[in-house]
Amino acid sequence: MSLAQSSRLNLYGVLMFSLGKLLIAITALILLITLPCCVAAQPLQEIRIGSSVIGFSSLMSYFARDRKFFEREGLDAKIIYAQTNVGLAALTAGNFDYSNLSTSAVEATLRGMPLRLIAVTNAEPLWGIVVRKGITNISELKGKKLGVSSFGGTSYSAALYVLKHFGLRPREDVTILATGGTTERIAALKQTAIDAAVIPAPGDMKAEQDGFKILMDAGSIYKLPNGGMSTTLTKIKQNPTEVRKVVRALVLATKFFVDPQNKVEVTKYLTRVFSLDPNATEEFFRRFVPSLSPSGVVEMDKVKLIVDSAMERGLINKVVEPETLVDFSFTKGL
């Protein structure tokens, strides 16, 4: 082979090598451009989440939906309003996939429903003890009337716990009245039908704007889990991958919410959802963030508070270990 032929072959090899590298680069570029479109084109998996009205205890599931945390897990979260008993029945029957109820779901499990609490967003409730002017401490509620949502509800349990904590005997020392929802409880205060009420935030702050006083947060002493996600044993057994995605979306949303770097976005969200003015938004944010559980779990002694309350109210007649009511395994590694 002549020197000229050898040079031509070497040049040909170099050109082919360069062309190969160019083809690889073009292919990679095409994939880079088209792959996200292909991924985005994948249909989202619909999940149905039963929910009570939007409030502090259900807020994280709405936030996870609105800020697309569920969507990033490939899920299309449909949040459907249902009254507590109806929602839990629908969950058990398979009409809902999940519920953002926590305390009520655990109590349903105690009554025999095949459910498990799989994540907690609110480590303690935000229930203000709202009082009329002139009342300066809990002990001064003796001989007075205290309003709750209903007998047997979580606000009722909080009222019993707080009164006992301050040495008062529920029913004997303080008359407890079931006065309905937040609007009805504030109306009862205005009409002097009651002297105090357990009102969830931010409703308690609206009552404060009407001239009443938030004496204390019940959750500061009654640290009951009050928000999260529950599902059925069947769902856990048959589709653990989906359950983990749901839990991950909820936990990541809660972590985002409590991160100080995201305060501006979070407070804008609170303002829009609850129709709060800037000062009220700031105050609600200040109270709400410390009540959240970014890990998605709480200690078992807090779950035991639900069991103790159910025992006291006659829902069960024997002690149940709190570990049998929850499955926090899906939060590991998040």
Helices and strands as residue ranges (DSSP letters): H 3-41, E 45-51, H 59-66, H 69-72, E 75-81, H 84-93, E 98-99, H 103-110, E 115-120, E 127-131, G 138-141, E 145-148, H 154-165, E 175-178, H 182-190, E 196-200, H 203-209, E 213-217, G 218-220, E 228-232, H 233-238, H 240-258, G 260-262, H 263-274, H 278-288, G 289-291, H 300-312, G 322-325, G 329-331
